[in-house]
Amino acid sequence: MSEKPEIKSKDDRTTFSREVGAKAARKLKARRNPTPGVWFGLGMMGLVGWSVVIPTLLGAALGIWLDHRHPGSHSWTLALIVAGLTVGCFNAWHWVAKENREMGKEDNDE
């Protein structure tokens, strides 16, 4: 069985009150902001993935069109796939950094 801690002095009561208050505040914060589940994480991965895939596919489509219209010694398709992939990676990085800043703001506000 658990025993109640003995509170002897006024300082002990103040410390105990602060601890109880901090635990209550954490509990209320957890109820207001529930932990995101597995589906939330999978959705985030999907959004980041699509932010890379879409520019890459657009670059490939434009490259194929340019290769058919203006054939040359170099491949427009390959160049624009690399360009689309680069743009997509920067887009995903920017989006993830923005979400990270917003999560940091929420933590600092509370």
N, CA, C and O atoms as a Tinker XYZ file with bonds, in Angstrom:
   440  protein
     1  N      0.838000   -1.177000    0.000000    73     2
     2  CA     0.000000    0.000000    0.000000    64     1     3
     3  C      0.885000    1.243000    0.000000    63     2     4     5
     4  O      1.973000    1.251000    0.576000    81     3
     5  N      0.407000    2.267000   -0.643000    73     3     6
     6  CA     1.203000    3.488000   -0.682000    64     5     7
     7  C      0.892000    4.341000    0.537000    63     6     8     9
     8  O     -0.246000    4.429000    0.999000    81     7
     9  N      1.933000    4.953000    1.028000    73     7    10
    10  CA     1.772000    5.813000    2.188000    64     9    11
    11  C      1.778000    7.252000    1.726000    63    10    12    13
    12  O      2.453000    7.606000    0.759000    81    11
    13  N      1.025000    8.074000    2.423000    73    11    14
    14  CA     1.010000    9.491000    2.120000    64    13    15
    15  C      2.286000   10.121000    2.657000    63    14    16    17
    16  O      2.721000    9.797000    3.763000    81    15
    17  N      2.886000   11.017000    1.883000    73    15    18
    18  CA     4.081000   11.673000    2.398000    64    17    19
    19  C      3.704000   12.614000    3.543000    63    18    20    21
    20  O      2.684000   13.301000    3.495000    81    19
    21  N      4.534000   12.627000    4.549000    73    19    22
    22  CA     4.280000   13.529000    5.665000    64    21    23
    23  C      4.762000   14.918000    5.294000    63    22    24    25
    24  O      5.889000   15.093000    4.832000    81    23
    25  N      3.923000   15.877000    5.495000    73    23    26
    26  CA     4.255000   17.265000    5.214000    64    25    27
    27  C      4.462000   17.943000    6.557000    63    26    28    29
    28  O      3.525000   18.114000    7.337000    81    27
    29  N      5.701000   18.322000    6.812000    73    27    30
    30  CA     6.033000   18.815000    8.143000    64    29    31
    31  C      6.089000   20.334000    8.219000    63    30    32    33
    32  O      5.527000   20.924000    9.141000    81    31
    33  N      6.750000   20.970000    7.276000    73    31    34
    34  CA     6.921000   22.412000    7.376000    64    33    35
    35  C      6.153000   23.129000    6.278000    63    34    36    37
    36  O      5.621000   22.505000    5.359000    81    35
    37  N      6.107000   24.446000    6.390000    73    35    38
    38  CA     5.410000   25.264000    5.398000    64    37    39
    39  C      6.100000   25.170000    4.037000    63    38    40    41
    40  O      5.429000   25.175000    3.005000    81    39
    41  N      7.428000   25.083000    4.025000    73    39    42
    42  CA     8.170000   24.946000    2.769000    64    41    43
    43  C      7.817000   23.634000    2.081000    63    42    44    45
    44  O      7.686000   23.588000    0.858000    81    43
    45  N      7.661000   22.561000    2.868000    73    43    46
    46  CA     7.277000   21.275000    2.298000    64    45    47
    47  C      5.891000   21.357000    1.680000    63    46    48    49
    48  O      5.647000   20.793000    0.614000    81    47
    49  N      4.981000   22.060000    2.349000    73    47    50
    50  CA     3.618000   22.205000    1.812000    64    49    51
    51  C      3.635000   23.009000    0.520000    63    50    52    53
    52  O      2.906000   22.691000   -0.419000    81    51
    53  N      4.460000   24.045000    0.468000    73    51    54
    54  CA     4.546000   24.868000   -0.741000    64    53    55
    55  C      5.119000   24.053000   -1.900000    63    54    56    57
    56  O      4.609000   24.124000   -3.018000    81    55
    57  N      6.165000   23.288000   -1.643000    73    55    58
    58  CA     6.767000   22.444000   -2.671000    64    57    59
    59  C      5.769000   21.399000   -3.147000    63    58    60    61
    60  O      5.635000   21.158000   -4.347000    81    59
    61  N      5.076000   20.786000   -2.210000    73    59    62
    62  CA     4.076000   19.782000   -2.558000    64    61    63
    63  C      2.960000   20.397000   -3.403000    63    62    64    65
    64  O      2.507000   19.791000   -4.374000    81    63
    65  N      2.527000   21.583000   -3.038000    73    63    66
    66  CA     1.468000   22.269000   -3.793000    64    65    67
    67  C      1.925000   22.569000   -5.220000    63    66    68    69
    68  O      1.155000   22.424000   -6.169000    81    67
    69  N      3.169000   22.982000   -5.362000    73    67    70
    70  CA     3.692000   23.273000   -6.705000    64    69    71
    71  C      3.736000   22.011000   -7.559000    63    70    72    73
    72  O      3.380000   22.037000   -8.737000    81    71
    73  N      4.177000   20.903000   -6.956000    73    71    74
    74  CA     4.246000   19.644000   -7.697000    64    73    75
    75  C      2.865000   19.185000   -8.141000    63    74    76    77
    76  O      2.676000   18.743000   -9.274000    81    75
    77  N      1.901000   19.298000   -7.229000    73    75    78
    78  CA     0.529000   18.911000   -7.571000    64    77    79
    79  C     -0.007000   19.822000   -8.672000    63    78    80    81
    80  O     -0.654000   19.351000   -9.607000    81    79
    81  N      0.256000   21.113000   -8.565000    73    79    82
    82  CA    -0.193000   22.053000   -9.590000    64    81    83
    83  C      0.437000   21.769000  -10.940000    63    82    84    85
    84  O     -0.241000   21.842000  -11.964000    81    83
    85  N      1.732000   21.444000  -10.960000    73    83    86
    86  CA     2.421000   21.147000  -12.225000    64    85    87
    87  C      1.861000   19.882000  -12.858000    63    86    88    89
    88  O      1.652000   19.832000  -14.070000    81    87
    89  N      1.613000   18.851000  -12.033000    73    87    90
    90  CA     1.048000   17.611000  -12.575000    64    89    91
    91  C     -0.355000   17.844000  -13.113000    63    90    92    93
    92  O     -0.715000   17.296000  -14.155000    81    91
    93  N     -1.149000   18.643000  -12.422000    73    91    94
    94  CA    -2.506000   18.942000  -12.898000    64    93    95
    95  C     -2.454000   19.713000  -14.211000    63    94    96    97
    96  O     -3.249000   19.455000  -15.114000    81    95
    97  N     -1.518000   20.659000  -14.321000    73    95    98
    98  CA    -1.390000   21.432000  -15.565000    64    97    99
    99  C     -0.987000   20.528000  -16.724000    63    98   100   101
   100  O     -1.518000   20.669000  -17.826000    81    99
   101  N     -0.050000   19.591000  -16.492000    73    99   102
   102  CA     0.351000   18.658000  -17.550000    64   101   103
   103  C     -0.816000   17.780000  -17.984000    63   102   104   105
   104  O     -0.987000   17.490000  -19.168000    81   103
   105  N     -1.610000   17.366000  -17.011000    73   103   106
   106  CA    -2.754000   16.510000  -17.324000    64   105   107
   107  C     -3.791000   17.268000  -18.159000    63   106   108   109
   108  O     -4.341000   16.722000  -19.116000    81   107
   109  N     -4.052000   18.521000  -17.796000    73   107   110
   110  CA    -4.999000   19.330000  -18.575000    64   109   111
   111  C     -4.476000   19.598000  -19.986000    63   110   112   113
   112  O     -5.241000   19.575000  -20.950000    81   111
   113  N     -3.165000   19.852000  -20.104000    73   111   114
   114  CA    -2.569000   20.081000  -21.424000    64   113   115
   115  C     -2.691000   18.832000  -22.286000    63   114   116   117
   116  O     -2.982000   18.920000  -23.479000    81   115
   117  N     -2.468000   17.659000  -21.677000    73   115   118
   118  CA    -2.576000   16.404000  -22.429000    64   117   119
   119  C     -4.007000   16.168000  -22.889000    63   118   120   121
   120  O     -4.223000   15.620000  -23.970000    81   119
   121  N     -4.974000   16.567000  -22.096000    73   119   122
   122  CA    -6.373000   16.399000  -22.512000    64   121   123
   123  C     -6.741000   17.359000  -23.635000    63   122   124   125
   124  O     -7.499000   17.000000  -24.535000    81   123
   125  N     -6.206000   18.582000  -23.586000    73   123   126
   126  CA    -6.506000   19.569000  -24.643000    64   125   127
   127  C     -5.827000   19.203000  -25.947000    63   126   128   129
   128  O     -6.407000   19.383000  -27.017000    81   127
   129  N     -4.605000   18.690000  -25.876000    73   127   130
   130  CA    -3.800000   18.367000  -27.059000    64   129   131
   131  C     -3.479000   16.880000  -27.061000    63   130   132   133
   132  O     -2.394000   16.486000  -26.632000    81   131
   133  N     -4.394000   16.053000  -27.534000    73   131   134
   134  CA    -4.105000   14.610000  -27.526000    64   133   135
   135  C     -2.952000   14.280000  -28.467000    63   134   136   137
   136  O     -2.730000   14.962000  -29.468000    81   135
   137  N     -2.238000   13.236000  -28.130000    73   135   138
   138  CA    -1.106000   12.796000  -28.944000    64   137   139
   139  C     -1.615000   12.291000  -30.290000    63   138   140   141
   140  O     -2.538000   11.477000  -30.337000    81   139
   141  N     -1.021000   12.767000  -31.383000    73   139   142
   142  CA    -1.451000   12.284000  -32.696000    64   141   143
   143  C     -1.189000   10.785000  -32.826000    63   142   144   145
   144  O     -0.201000   10.264000  -32.307000    81   143
   145  N     -2.079000   10.116000  -33.517000    73   143   146
   146  CA    -1.961000    8.669000  -33.679000    64   145   147
   147  C     -1.138000    8.273000  -34.885000    63   146   148   149
   148  O     -0.504000    9.100000  -35.540000    81   147
   149  N     -1.171000    6.993000  -35.153000    73   147   150
   150  CA    -0.416000    6.422000  -36.267000    64   149   151
   151  C     -0.922000    6.983000  -37.592000    63   150   152   153
   152  O     -0.130000    7.273000  -38.489000    81   151
   153  N     -2.228000    7.134000  -37.715000    73   151   154
   154  CA    -2.785000    7.632000  -38.983000    64   153   155
   155  C     -2.324000    9.053000  -39.270000    63   154   156   157
   156  O     -2.109000    9.417000  -40.426000    81   155
   157  N     -2.173000    9.858000  -38.223000    73   155   158
   158  CA    -1.677000   11.224000  -38.407000    64   157   159
   159  C     -0.261000   11.185000  -38.976000    63   158   160   161
   160  O      0.063000   11.925000  -39.905000    81   159
   161  N      0.581000   10.316000  -38.412000    73   159   162
   162  CA     1.956000   10.186000  -38.904000    64   161   163
   163  C      2.016000    9.697000  -40.336000    63   162   164   165
   164  O      2.814000   10.189000  -41.134000    81   163
   165  N      1.170000    8.726000  -40.664000    73   163   166
   166  CA     1.137000    8.221000  -42.045000    64   165   167
   167  C      0.646000    9.302000  -43.007000    63   166   168   169
   168  O      1.141000    9.418000  -44.128000    81   167
   169  N     -0.324000   10.086000  -42.562000    73   167   170
   170  CA    -0.803000   11.185000  -43.399000    64   169   171
   171  C      0.276000   12.219000  -43.646000    63   170   172   173
   172  O      0.399000   12.745000  -44.752000    81   171
   173  N      1.067000   12.514000  -42.604000    73   171   174
   174  CA     2.157000   13.473000  -42.765000    64   173   175
   175  C      3.203000   12.945000  -43.750000    63   174   176   177
   176  O      3.707000   13.686000  -44.594000    81   175
   177  N      3.519000   11.655000  -43.629000    73   175   178
   178  CA     4.482000   11.067000  -44.571000    64   177   179
   179  C      3.938000   11.143000  -45.990000    63   178   180   181
   180  O      4.688000   11.394000  -46.934000    81   179
   181  N      2.642000   10.929000  -46.142000    73   179   182
   182  CA     2.031000   11.016000  -47.465000    64   181   183
   183  C      2.119000   12.413000  -48.037000    63   182   184   185
   184  O      2.414000   12.586000  -49.219000    81   183
   185  N      1.861000   13.423000  -47.199000    73   183   186
   186  CA     1.942000   14.808000  -47.677000    64   185   187
   187  C      3.362000   15.170000  -48.100000    63   186   188   189
   188  O      3.568000   15.806000  -49.134000    81   187
   189  N      4.326000   14.765000  -47.300000    73   187   190
   190  CA     5.725000   15.045000  -47.650000    64   189   191
   191  C      6.097000   14.305000  -48.930000    63   190   192   193
   192  O      6.777000   14.859000  -49.793000    81   191
   193  N      5.654000   13.058000  -49.054000    73   191   194
   194  CA     5.940000   12.275000  -50.257000    64   193   195
   195  C      5.363000   12.902000  -51.508000    63   194   196   197
   196  O      6.041000   13.007000  -52.531000    81   195
   197  N      4.108000   13.319000  -51.425000    73   195   198
   198  CA     3.475000   13.932000  -52.601000    64   197   199
   199  C      4.115000   15.277000  -52.940000    63   198   200   201
   200  O      4.159000   15.658000  -54.109000    81   199
   201  N      4.609000   15.998000  -51.939000    73   199   202
   202  CA     5.257000   17.282000  -52.231000    64   201   203
   203  C      6.565000   17.078000  -52.996000    63   202   204   205
   204  O      7.064000   18.016000  -53.618000    81   203
   205  N      7.123000   15.871000  -52.962000    73   203   206
   206  CA     8.318000   15.548000  -53.749000    64   205   207
   207  C      7.915000   14.928000  -55.089000    63   206   208   209
   208  O      8.506000   15.245000  -56.122000    81   207
   209  N      6.923000   14.057000  -55.074000    73   207   210
   210  CA     6.541000   13.311000  -56.275000    64   209   211
   211  C      5.941000   14.216000  -57.350000    63   210   212   213
   212  O      6.281000   14.081000  -58.525000    81   211
   213  N      5.068000   15.124000  -56.971000    73   211   214
   214  CA     4.379000   15.961000  -57.969000    64   213   215
   215  C      5.368000   16.780000  -58.811000    63   214   216   217
   216  O      5.296000   16.708000  -60.038000    81   215
   217  N      6.295000   17.563000  -58.212000    73   215   218
   218  CA     7.243000   18.298000  -59.066000    64   217   219
   219  C      8.130000   17.381000  -59.910000    63   218   220   221
   220  O      8.498000   17.732000  -61.031000    81   219
   221  N      8.474000   16.201000  -59.372000    73   219   222
   222  CA     9.303000   15.270000  -60.134000    64   221   223
   223  C      8.557000   14.753000  -61.359000    63   222   224   225
   224  O      9.116000   14.697000  -62.455000    81   223
   225  N      7.297000   14.377000  -61.171000    73   223   226
   226  CA     6.498000   13.907000  -62.315000    64   225   227
   227  C      6.229000   15.016000  -63.322000    63   226   228   229
   228  O      6.242000   14.773000  -64.529000    81   227
   229  N      5.987000   16.223000  -62.843000    73   227   230
   230  CA     5.792000   17.347000  -63.771000    64   229   231
   231  C      7.068000   17.599000  -64.579000    63   230   232   233
   232  O      7.006000   17.866000  -65.779000    81   231
   233  N      8.220000   17.512000  -63.914000    73   231   234
   234  CA     9.497000   17.671000  -64.630000    64   233   235
   235  C      9.698000   16.578000  -65.665000    63   234   236   237
   236  O     10.178000   16.844000  -66.766000    81   235
   237  N      9.334000   15.346000  -65.317000    73   235   238
   238  CA     9.467000   14.234000  -66.270000    64   237   239
   239  C      8.542000   14.434000  -67.466000    63   238   240   241
   240  O      8.946000   14.220000  -68.609000    81   239
   241  N      7.309000   14.840000  -67.205000    73   239   242
   242  CA     6.350000   15.045000  -68.310000    64   241   243
   243  C      6.815000   16.166000  -69.232000    63   242   244   245
   244  O      6.765000   16.031000  -70.454000    81   243
   245  N      7.266000   17.269000  -68.645000    73   243   246
   246  CA     7.758000   18.380000  -69.462000    64   245   247
   247  C      9.015000   17.964000  -70.230000    63   246   248   249
   248  O      9.195000   18.356000  -71.383000    81   247
   249  N      9.877000   17.177000  -69.597000    73   247   250
   250  CA    11.092000   16.704000  -70.261000    64   249   251
   251  C     10.796000   15.793000  -71.439000    63   250   252   253
   252  O     11.421000   15.911000  -72.493000    81   251
   253  N      9.844000   14.886000  -71.263000    73   251   254
   254  CA     9.455000   13.993000  -72.375000    64   253   255
   255  C      8.899000   14.813000  -73.532000    63   254   256   257
   256  O      9.228000   14.558000  -74.691000    81   255
   257  N      8.059000   15.795000  -73.222000    73   255   258
   258  CA     7.475000   16.641000  -74.260000    64   257   259
   259  C      8.575000   17.405000  -75.001000    63   258   260   261
   260  O      8.569000   17.481000  -76.229000    81   259
   261  N      9.531000   17.976000  -74.232000    73   259   262
   262  CA    10.626000   18.723000  -74.873000    64   261   263
   263  C     11.531000   17.799000  -75.695000    63   262   264   265
   264  O     12.000000   18.196000  -76.762000    81   263
   265  N     11.781000   16.585000  -75.223000    73   263   266
   266  CA    12.607000   15.645000  -75.986000    64   265   267
   267  C     11.954000   15.283000  -77.320000    63   266   268   269
   268  O     12.650000   15.100000  -78.319000    81   267
   269  N     10.630000   15.179000  -77.344000    73   267   270
   270  CA     9.938000   14.884000  -78.604000    64   269   271
   271  C      9.910000   16.097000  -79.528000    63   270   272   273
   272  O     10.027000   15.947000  -80.744000    81   271
   273  N      9.761000   17.274000  -78.980000    73   271   274
   274  CA     9.682000   18.500000  -79.788000    64   273   275
   275  C     11.043000   19.001000  -80.247000    63   274   276   277
   276  O     11.201000   19.447000  -81.383000    81   275
   277  N     12.028000   18.922000  -79.350000    73   275   278
   278  CA    13.358000   19.467000  -79.638000    64   277   279
   279  C     14.430000   18.434000  -79.284000    63   278   280   281
   280  O     15.112000   18.571000  -78.268000    81   279
   281  N     14.580000   17.407000  -80.114000    73   279   282
   282  CA    15.604000   16.396000  -79.801000    64   281   283
   283  C     17.000000   17.020000  -79.883000    63   282   284   285
   284  O     17.258000   17.895000  -80.710000    81   283
   285  N     17.880000   16.556000  -79.019000    73   283   286
   286  CA    19.238000   17.093000  -79.003000    64   285   287
   287  C     20.198000   16.078000  -78.424000    63   286   288   289
   288  O     19.872000   14.902000  -78.263000    81   287
   289  N     21.390000   16.561000  -78.116000    73   287   290
   290  CA    22.427000   15.664000  -77.616000    64   289   291
   291  C     22.246000   15.331000  -76.135000    63   290   292   293
   292  O     22.782000   14.333000  -75.654000    81   291
   293  N     21.503000   16.152000  -75.421000    73   291   294
   294  CA    21.263000   15.863000  -74.010000    64   293   295
   295  C     19.774000   15.585000  -73.770000    63   294   296   297
   296  O     18.922000   15.944000  -74.583000    81   295
   297  N     19.490000   14.957000  -72.669000    73   295   298
   298  CA    18.126000   14.540000  -72.353000    64   297   299
   299  C     17.444000   15.584000  -71.465000    63   298   300   301
   300  O     17.841000   15.829000  -70.326000    81   299
   301  N     16.400000   16.185000  -72.041000    73   299   302
   302  CA    15.592000   17.111000  -71.238000    64   301   303
   303  C     14.870000   16.360000  -70.114000    63   302   304   305
   304  O     14.686000   16.898000  -69.022000    81   303
   305  N     14.476000   15.154000  -70.379000    73   303   306
   306  CA    13.740000   14.372000  -69.385000    64   305   307
   307  C     14.587000   14.172000  -68.127000    63   306   308   309
   308  O     14.122000   14.413000  -67.013000    81   307
   309  N     15.802000   13.742000  -68.308000    73   307   310
   310  CA    16.677000   13.507000  -67.158000    64   309   311
   311  C     16.956000   14.807000  -66.403000    63   310   312   313
   312  O     16.916000   14.833000  -65.173000    81   311
   313  N     17.231000   15.856000  -67.121000    73   311   314
   314  CA    17.535000   17.137000  -66.482000    64   313   315
   315  C     16.340000   17.662000  -65.689000    63   314   316   317
   316  O     16.497000   18.161000  -64.574000    81   315
   317  N     15.151000   17.546000  -66.270000    73   315   318
   318  CA    13.975000   18.081000  -65.581000    64   317   319
   319  C     13.486000   17.164000  -64.456000    63   318   320   321
   320  O     12.844000   17.635000  -63.517000    81   319
   321  N     13.780000   15.866000  -64.536000    73   319   322
   322  CA    13.492000   14.987000  -63.398000    64   321   323
   323  C     14.354000   15.404000  -62.206000    63   322   324   325
   324  O     13.863000   15.492000  -61.080000    81   323
   325  N     15.637000   15.660000  -62.457000    73   323   326
   326  CA    16.531000   16.095000  -61.383000    64   325   327
   327  C     16.081000   17.452000  -60.840000    63   326   328   329
   328  O     16.077000   17.666000  -59.628000    81   327
   329  N     15.702000   18.365000  -61.733000    73   327   330
   330  CA    15.225000   19.681000  -61.290000    64   329   331
   331  C     13.939000   19.544000  -60.471000    63   330   332   333
   332  O     13.799000   20.188000  -59.431000    81   331
   333  N     13.006000   18.718000  -60.928000    73   331   334
   334  CA    11.754000   18.510000  -60.193000    64   333   335
   335  C     11.993000   17.869000  -58.840000    63   334   336   337
   336  O     11.349000   18.226000  -57.854000    81   335
   337  N     12.918000   16.925000  -58.793000    73   335   338
   338  CA    13.257000   16.276000  -57.527000    64   337   339
   339  C     13.873000   17.282000  -56.556000    63   338   340   341
   340  O     13.566000   17.266000  -55.364000    81   339
   341  N     14.725000   18.139000  -57.059000    73   339   342
   342  CA    15.349000   19.163000  -56.215000    64   341   343
   343  C     14.298000   20.126000  -55.671000    63   342   344   345
   344  O     14.284000   20.429000  -54.478000    81   343
   345  N     13.424000   20.603000  -56.547000    73   343   346
   346  CA    12.354000   21.504000  -56.113000    64   345   347
   347  C     11.449000   20.813000  -55.100000    63   346   348   349
   348  O     11.061000   21.423000  -54.104000    81   347
   349  N     11.115000   19.571000  -55.336000    73   347   350
   350  CA    10.267000   18.822000  -54.419000    64   349   351
   351  C     10.902000   18.630000  -53.059000    63   350   352   353
   352  O     10.227000   18.745000  -52.036000    81   351
   353  N     12.207000   18.335000  -53.035000    73   351   354
   354  CA    12.906000   18.165000  -51.751000    64   353   355
   355  C     12.959000   19.472000  -50.975000    63   354   356   357
   356  O     12.764000   19.476000  -49.759000    81   355
   357  N     13.221000   20.583000  -51.659000    73   355   358
   358  CA    13.198000   21.873000  -50.974000    64   357   359
   359  C     11.800000   22.207000  -50.468000    63   358   360   361
   360  O     11.645000   22.758000  -49.378000    81   359
   361  N     10.787000   21.876000  -51.257000    73   359   362
   362  CA     9.406000   22.096000  -50.852000    64   361   363
   363  C      9.085000   21.291000  -49.589000    63   362   364   365
   364  O      8.502000   21.828000  -48.648000    81   363
   365  N      9.457000   20.020000  -49.562000    73   363   366
   366  CA     9.210000   19.172000  -48.395000    64   365   367
   367  C      9.982000   19.680000  -47.184000    63   366   368   369
   368  O      9.441000   19.717000  -46.078000    81   367
   369  N     11.233000   20.068000  -47.376000    73   367   370
   370  CA    12.041000   20.594000  -46.282000    64   369   371
   371  C     11.413000   21.852000  -45.701000    63   370   372   373
   372  O     11.343000   22.008000  -44.482000    81   371
   373  N     10.957000   22.748000  -46.567000    73   371   374
   374  CA    10.321000   23.992000  -46.116000    64   373   375
   375  C      9.055000   23.682000  -45.317000    63   374   376   377
   376  O      8.823000   24.284000  -44.269000    81   375
   377  N      8.240000   22.755000  -45.801000    73   375   378
   378  CA     6.987000   22.409000  -45.150000    64   377   379
   379  C      7.238000   21.780000  -43.781000    63   378   380   381
   380  O      6.563000   22.126000  -42.812000    81   379
   381  N      8.195000   20.864000  -43.690000    73   379   382
   382  CA     8.514000   20.204000  -42.420000    64   381   383
   383  C      9.090000   21.220000  -41.430000    63   382   384   385
   384  O      8.759000   21.175000  -40.245000    81   383
   385  N      9.940000   22.128000  -41.894000    73   383   386
   386  CA    10.503000   23.155000  -41.018000    64   385   387
   387  C      9.398000   24.064000  -40.483000    63   386   388   389
   388  O      9.423000   24.452000  -39.315000    81   387
   389  N      8.433000   24.402000  -41.330000    73   387   390
   390  CA     7.312000   25.245000  -40.899000    64   389   391
   391  C      6.487000   24.536000  -39.827000    63   390   392   393
   392  O      6.128000   25.150000  -38.822000    81   391
   393  N      6.185000   23.265000  -40.024000    73   391   394
   394  CA     5.434000   22.498000  -39.031000    64   393   395
   395  C      6.212000   22.398000  -37.718000    63   394   396   397
   396  O      5.623000   22.476000  -36.640000    81   395
   397  N      7.518000   22.227000  -37.804000    73   395   398
   398  CA     8.352000   22.143000  -36.614000    64   397   399
   399  C      8.327000   23.458000  -35.836000    63   398   400   401
   400  O      8.254000   23.449000  -34.607000    81   399
   401  N      8.387000   24.589000  -36.544000    73   399   402
   402  CA     8.313000   25.894000  -35.883000    64   401   403
   403  C      6.973000   26.074000  -35.184000    63   402   404   405
   404  O      6.923000   26.574000  -34.061000    81   403
   405  N      5.880000   25.667000  -35.842000    73   403   406
   406  CA     4.558000   25.804000  -35.237000    64   405   407
   407  C      4.423000   24.926000  -33.996000    63   406   408   409
   408  O      3.817000   25.343000  -33.009000    81   407
   409  N      4.982000   23.715000  -34.034000    73   407   410
   410  CA     4.933000   22.845000  -32.858000    64   409   411
   411  C      5.766000   23.437000  -31.731000    63   410   412   413
   412  O      5.391000   23.324000  -30.563000    81   411
   413  N      6.885000   24.065000  -32.059000    73   411   414
   414  CA     7.713000   24.718000  -31.048000    64   413   415
   415  C      7.009000   25.898000  -30.418000    63   414   416   417
   416  O      7.139000   26.131000  -29.217000    81   415
   417  N      6.258000   26.653000  -31.223000    73   415   418
   418  CA     5.497000   27.778000  -30.696000    64   417   419
   419  C      4.442000   27.311000  -29.700000    63   418   420   421
   420  O      4.250000   27.937000  -28.658000    81   419
   421  N      3.758000   26.211000  -30.017000    73   419   422
   422  CA     2.749000   25.678000  -29.114000    64   421   423
   423  C      3.367000   25.277000  -27.785000    63   422   424   425
   424  O      2.787000   25.519000  -26.726000    81   423
   425  N      4.544000   24.663000  -27.840000    73   423   426
   426  CA     5.215000   24.255000  -26.610000    64   425   427
   427  C      5.641000   25.457000  -25.789000    63   426   428   429
   428  O      5.542000   25.439000  -24.562000    81   427
   429  N      6.118000   26.511000  -26.458000    73   427   430
   430  CA     6.557000   27.705000  -25.743000    64   429   431
   431  C      5.403000   28.497000  -25.168000    63   430   432   433
   432  O      5.541000   29.123000  -24.117000    81   431
   433  N      4.255000   28.478000  -25.852000    73   431   434
   434  CA     3.081000   29.211000  -25.359000    64   433   435
   435  C      2.559000   28.626000  -24.066000    63   434   436   437
   436  O      2.009000   29.342000  -23.229000    81   435
   437  N      2.729000   27.341000  -23.903000    73   435   438
   438  CA     2.200000   26.689000  -22.706000    64   437   439
   439  C      3.305000   26.515000  -21.738000    63   438   440
   440  O      3.093000   25.983000  -20.648000    81   439
